[in-house]
Amino acid sequence: MVFYESPHRIIKTLTQFSKFFGEERRASVSREISKLFEETKRGSLIEVHEYFSKKKLKGEFVIVLEGKK
């Protein structure tokens, strides 16, 4: 599943995904794709949530969420 999210809602979205899909569901969260400051974090939902919770959030985000096994 692929989602596009704003910097104002990314933390709330990752929190909701953790609640509904489980904290261990794998995800890739990318910021500023195809731009100078592109950044990608991969891991479980709880790992990417913790990572982005500690950063100043700017730019557009793309979340790629693992499907159900």
Phi, psi and omega in degrees: 000140182237132182229145175250132185219150178275160179294338181284339183242357187300317181293317178297318179297314179296324176296315179294319177299318178299319181293314186272329182255347181100139184297336183271358177298132183283145181209159172233125179242121181244141180239137176057050180301136178066024178239173186302320184257035179303140181213137178227135176236130179241147178156195177288163179303321181293324179293314180289327176299312180298319181298309183283340176294336183266001185246157170280122189262123176221155174088179180272150180239143173238127179249126173248116186251132179301141177282172179289137181280000000 
